[in-house]
Amino acid sequence: GSTPLSWAAGTGHANIVKLLLEKNANINLQDRDGQTPLLWAAVEGHTEVVKLLLRQPDVNIKQGDKKKRTPLIWAALKGRKEHIDILRMIMEHTQDSMHYPDRDGRTALSWAAAHGHERVVKILLEKEDYARQMDNEGRTPLSWAAEEGHKVVVEMILHADRKLHNQDRNECTLLMWAARGGNDESVAFFLRKGLDIEARDRSGKTAL
């Protein structure tokens, strides 16, 4: 279900991508998984191909796959050096690329926080603060970082927005998410921060 352009983009053959674009190949055509050539290149970390595709005036950087994950989300999720370069390229192309969540309501920051990609989190927070944006489950990037035990990411997000609320839409505290993830260091960190060990979520459960 992939086009020649998608195959070339996904395998990093920049010269072939350039040739196909010169022959007016459809740059935004999706395969059966909903992936465009740009998305394929972003997932695989092919910076030169991404650079080529972003130069095209009709490229759609907001187009996601079947799960509505955009090239920016995939770059943030992967988090390697080449993906960080791609993340910067996309953000320079258009600033509002950060505000397009996936099917679950999760943003690039949410995925980067959950995977502990500190450099990606730093870049996203520097450009514009959308740390309060909740996903479809009412969870913030901060709660994902807390559950996965990424203490440095937690501190980065809290430093960027000290007014961030301790509880999410379901009234789960950061201490609860850290406890749920079984992360001793994160639990100890939030206890030192003075989070209420007796706080309850909507179902009446505490961190214990």
VOPAGU-2260 file (C-alpha; in pm, 1 decimal, decimal comma):
REM VOPAGU-2260
SITE   aa  ch    i         X         Y         Z
SITE  GLY   A    0       0,0       0,0       0,0
SITE  SER   A    1     301,0     234,7     -15,9
SITE  THR   A    2     389,0     462,7    -307,1
SITE  PRO   A    3     738,7     486,0    -460,3
SITE  LEU   A    4     779,6     823,1    -287,2
SITE  SER   A    5     689,7     673,2      50,4
SITE  TRP   A    6     935,7     388,2       0,5
SITE  ALA   A    7    1213,8     626,7    -100,6
SITE  ALA   A    8    1139,4     859,8     190,5
SITE  GLY   A    9    1119,9     576,4     442,3
SITE  THR   A   10    1448,3     424,3     330,4
SITE  GLY   A   11    1632,2     755,6     317,1
SITE  HIS   A   12    1705,9     774,8     -55,1
SITE  ALA   A   13    1711,0    1153,4     -88,8
SITE  ASN   A   14    1815,3    1151,3    -456,3
SITE  ILE   A   15    1521,1     930,9    -552,0
SITE  VAL   A   16    1286,0    1146,6    -345,0
SITE  LYS   A   17    1411,1    1453,0    -532,0
SITE  LEU   A   18    1362,3    1281,1    -868,6
SITE  LEU   A   19    1007,1    1171,5    -783,4
SITE  LEU   A   20     916,6    1519,8    -662,8
SITE  GLU   A   21    1043,6    1662,6    -991,8
SITE  LYS   A   22     800,9    1422,3   -1163,0
SITE  ASN   A   23     517,0    1568,4    -951,9
SITE  ALA   A   24     467,3    1270,6    -721,1
SITE  ASN   A   25     188,1    1332,1    -469,1
SITE  ILE   A   26     372,3    1442,8    -156,7
SITE  ASN   A   27      73,9    1399,2      76,0
SITE  LEU   A   28     -55,0    1063,5     -47,5
SITE  GLN   A   29    -112,8     826,3     244,2
SITE  ASP   A   30     -50,1     453,3     247,4
SITE  ARG   A   31    -293,8     203,1     400,9
SITE  ASP   A   32    -161,5     289,7     748,1
SITE  GLY   A   33    -225,0     657,0     688,0
SITE  GLN   A   34     142,7     743,4     662,4
SITE  THR   A   35     268,0    1011,0     424,4
SITE  PRO   A   36     622,3    1028,8     282,1
SITE  LEU   A   37     706,1    1299,9     537,1
SITE  LEU   A   38     579,6    1085,5     820,5
SITE  TRP   A   39     782,3     786,6     702,2
SITE  ALA   A   40    1098,0     996,7     683,7
SITE  ALA   A   41    1034,7    1144,0    1028,7
SITE  VAL   A   42     978,0     801,6    1185,9
SITE  GLU   A   43    1297,2     659,9    1035,2
SITE  GLY   A   44    1503,9     967,8    1114,9
SITE  HIS   A   45    1605,0    1063,0     760,9
SITE  THR   A   46    1690,8    1430,1     804,4
SITE  GLU   A   47    1792,1    1503,5     444,1
SITE  VAL   A   48    1465,6    1361,1     313,1
SITE  VAL   A   49    1263,8    1560,4     566,2
SITE  LYS   A   50    1450,5    1874,4     460,8
SITE  LEU   A   51    1363,2    1806,8      96,2
SITE  LEU   A   52     997,5    1742,1     169,4
SITE  LEU   A   53     958,1    2050,2     388,2
SITE  ARG   A   54    1077,4    2266,0      98,1
SITE  GLN   A   55     770,9    2166,0    -101,7
SITE  PRO   A   56     500,4    2435,9     -79,7
SITE  ASP   A   57     211,5    2189,5     -59,3
SITE  VAL   A   58     353,2    1958,4     208,7
SITE  ASN   A   59     105,8    1888,4     489,0
SITE  ILE   A   60     295,6    1857,1     816,5
SITE  LYS   A   61     -25,2    1821,3    1017,0
SITE  GLN   A   62    -128,6    1499,1     845,2
SITE  GLY   A   63    -109,0    1207,7    1086,9
SITE  ASP   A   64    -132,7     832,3    1048,3
SITE  LYS   A   65    -431,0     616,2    1147,9
SITE  LYS   A   66    -368,9     709,0    1510,2
SITE  LYS   A   67    -337,1    1076,2    1408,0
SITE  ARG   A   68      26,3    1083,4    1511,7
SITE  THR   A   69     195,1    1358,9    1314,0
SITE  PRO   A   70     558,7    1373,0    1199,2
SITE  LEU   A   71     632,1    1600,1    1496,4
SITE  ILE   A   72     480,7    1352,6    1743,0
SITE  TRP   A   73     682,5    1066,9    1594,8
SITE  ALA   A   74    1004,8    1269,2    1610,6
SITE  ALA   A   75     935,1    1353,6    1975,4
SITE  LEU   A   76     846,2     993,9    2056,0
SITE  LYS   A   77    1165,3     854,5    1901,9
SITE  GLY   A   78    1389,8    1116,9    2060,1
SITE  ARG   A   79    1725,4    1024,9    1904,2
SITE  LYS   A   80    1967,2    1288,5    1772,0
SITE  GLU   A   81    1841,1    1265,7    1415,1
SITE  HIS   A   82    1482,5    1287,9    1537,3
SITE  ILE   A   83    1566,0    1595,9    1743,3
SITE  ASP   A   84    1702,5    1758,7    1426,5
SITE  ILE   A   85    1378,2    1670,6    1248,2
SITE  LEU   A   86    1174,1    1806,0    1538,5
SITE  ARG   A   87    1353,3    2139,3    1510,2
SITE  MET   A   88    1302,2    2149,3    1132,4
SITE  ILE   A   89     929,2    2090,7    1162,5
SITE  MET   A   90     890,8    2347,7    1439,3
SITE  GLU   A   91    1081,2    2605,4    1234,7
SITE  HIS   A   92     853,1    2529,6     940,7
SITE  THR   A   93     540,7    2618,8    1136,9
SITE  GLN   A   94     502,0    2707,7    1503,2
SITE  ASP   A   95     152,7    2565,3    1550,7
SITE  SER   A   96     269,3    2213,9    1460,3
SITE  MET   A   97     292,7    2141,1    1834,0
SITE  HIS   A   98     -77,4    2182,0    1892,9
SITE  TYR   A   99    -204,6    1884,2    1696,8
SITE  PRO   A  100    -269,4    1589,8    1930,2
SITE  ASP   A  101    -311,9    1230,1    1822,4
SITE  ARG   A  102    -628,5    1020,0    1840,9
SITE  ASP   A  103    -582,5     979,7    2217,6
SITE  GLY   A  104    -538,4    1351,6    2267,3
SITE  ARG   A  105    -166,7    1316,5    2336,1
SITE  THR   A  106      77,1    1580,8    2215,9
SITE  ALA   A  107     443,9    1565,4    2121,0
SITE  LEU   A  108     527,5    1683,3    2473,8
SITE  SER   A  109     315,0    1407,5    2626,9
SITE  TRP   A  110     502,4    1137,3    2435,1
SITE  ALA   A  111     845,4    1290,3    2496,7
SITE  ALA   A  112     772,8    1318,5    2869,6
SITE  ALA   A  113     652,1     957,7    2889,8
SITE  HIS   A  114     970,1     832,7    2720,8
SITE  GLY   A  115    1203,5    1051,3    2924,5
SITE  HIS   A  116    1345,4    1238,9    2626,1
SITE  GLU   A  117    1489,1    1532,7    2817,4
SITE  ARG   A  118    1629,8    1723,6    2517,3
SITE  VAL   A  119    1299,6    1700,3    2332,6
SITE  VAL   A  120    1104,7    1815,9    2638,0
SITE  LYS   A  121    1341,9    2111,5    2678,0
SITE  ILE   A  122    1294,7    2218,3    2315,1
SITE  LEU   A  123     917,3    2191,5    2329,1
SITE  LEU   A  124     892,1    2384,7    2654,9
SITE  GLU   A  125    1124,6    2659,3    2526,3
SITE  LYS   A  126     916,0    2726,3    2218,2
SITE  GLU   A  127     575,2    2745,7    2380,0
SITE  ASP   A  128     426,3    2618,1    2701,1
SITE  TYR   A  129     147,3    2371,1    2650,6
SITE  ALA   A  130     232,0    2153,2    2947,2
SITE  ARG   A  131    -121,1    2186,4    3084,4
SITE  GLN   A  132    -282,9    2030,4    2779,1
SITE  MET   A  133    -468,2    1714,9    2881,9
SITE  ASP   A  134    -523,1    1403,3    2673,5
SITE  ASN   A  135    -850,0    1214,2    2635,5
SITE  GLU   A  136    -795,7    1044,4    2972,0
SITE  GLY   A  137    -748,7    1378,4    3141,6
SITE  ARG   A  138    -375,5    1324,2    3185,3
SITE  THR   A  139    -100,0    1581,9    3145,8
SITE  PRO   A  140     256,0    1529,1    3018,9
SITE  LEU   A  141     362,1    1571,3    3381,2
SITE  SER   A  142     155,6    1273,8    3497,4
SITE  TRP   A  143     306,5    1052,2    3226,1
SITE  ALA   A  144     659,2    1149,9    3330,7
SITE  ALA   A  145     569,9    1082,7    3695,3
SITE  GLU   A  146     429,9     736,4    3621,3
SITE  GLU   A  147     730,1     636,6    3410,8
SITE  GLY   A  148     976,0     758,8    3672,3
SITE  HIS   A  149    1142,1    1034,5    3469,9
SITE  LYS   A  150    1228,8    1264,9    3760,0
SITE  VAL   A  151    1440,3    1505,5    3554,9
SITE  VAL   A  152    1154,8    1556,1    3307,8
SITE  VAL   A  153     913,8    1613,2    3596,9
SITE  GLU   A  154    1144,2    1882,9    3735,1
SITE  MET   A  155    1180,2    2043,1    3390,5
SITE  ILE   A  156     805,4    2070,1    3341,4
SITE  LEU   A  157     745,7    2198,5    3694,3
SITE  HIS   A  158    1018,7    2458,8    3644,2
SITE  ALA   A  159     855,4    2574,0    3319,6
SITE  ASP   A  160     516,0    2614,0    3483,9
SITE  ARG   A  161     513,1    2626,0    3863,1
SITE  LYS   A  162     136,8    2679,6    3862,5
SITE  LEU   A  163      73,7    2336,3    3717,9
SITE  HIS   A  164    -191,7    2163,1    3921,3
SITE  ASN   A  165     -94,2    1855,6    4117,1
SITE  GLN   A  166    -412,5    1671,2    4014,7
SITE  ASP   A  167    -541,6    1573,0    3672,8
SITE  ARG   A  168    -901,9    1560,5    3554,4
SITE  ASN   A  169    -961,6    1239,0    3749,6
SITE  GLU   A  170    -812,1    1398,6    4062,8
SITE  CYS   A  171    -512,1    1164,3    4051,8
SITE  THR   A  172    -205,5    1329,3    4204,1
SITE  LEU   A  173     148,8    1303,7    4074,7
SITE  LEU   A  174     228,0    1093,5    4380,6
SITE  MET   A  175     -45,9     848,5    4276,3
SITE  TRP   A  176      94,2     816,6    3925,0
SITE  ALA   A  177     446,7     763,9    4056,8
SITE  ALA   A  178     318,3     496,5    4295,2
SITE  ARG   A  179     118,7     331,7    4017,5
SITE  GLY   A  180     432,7     313,3    3805,3
SITE  GLY   A  181     625,0     153,2    4091,4
SITE  ASN   A  182     900,9     413,8    4083,6
SITE  ASP   A  183    1068,1     444,7    4424,1
SITE  GLU   A  184    1271,6     752,0    4334,5
SITE  SER   A  185     972,1     939,2    4196,1
SITE  VAL   A  186     759,1     852,9    4499,0
SITE  ALA   A  187    1035,5     975,3    4730,6
SITE  PHE   A  188    1072,5    1292,0    4521,1
SITE  PHE   A  189     704,3    1382,2    4549,3
SITE  LEU   A  190     696,9    1301,3    4919,5
SITE  ARG   A  191     984,2    1546,1    4968,2
SITE  LYS   A  192     779,0    1800,1    4776,1
SITE  GLY   A  193     508,8    1760,0    5039,0
SITE  LEU   A  194     237,9    1596,2    4828,1
SITE  ASP   A  195     -50,4    1470,0    5037,6
SITE  ILE   A  196     -23,9    1095,6    5089,1
SITE  GLU   A  197    -390,8    1085,2    5195,9
SITE  ALA   A  198    -527,7    1260,4    4885,4
SITE  ARG   A  199    -793,6    1062,0    4699,5
SITE  ASP   A  200    -890,0    1041,1    4334,2
SITE  ARG   A  201   -1248,1    1037,2    4209,0
SITE  SER   A  202   -1282,7     668,0    4286,1
SITE  GLY   A  203   -1166,2     724,7    4642,6
SITE  LYS   A  204    -822,6     565,2    4603,6
SITE  THR   A  205    -506,6     705,7    4763,1
SITE  ALA   A  206    -144,7     664,7    4653,4
SITE  LEU   A  207    -126,0     366,7    4888,8
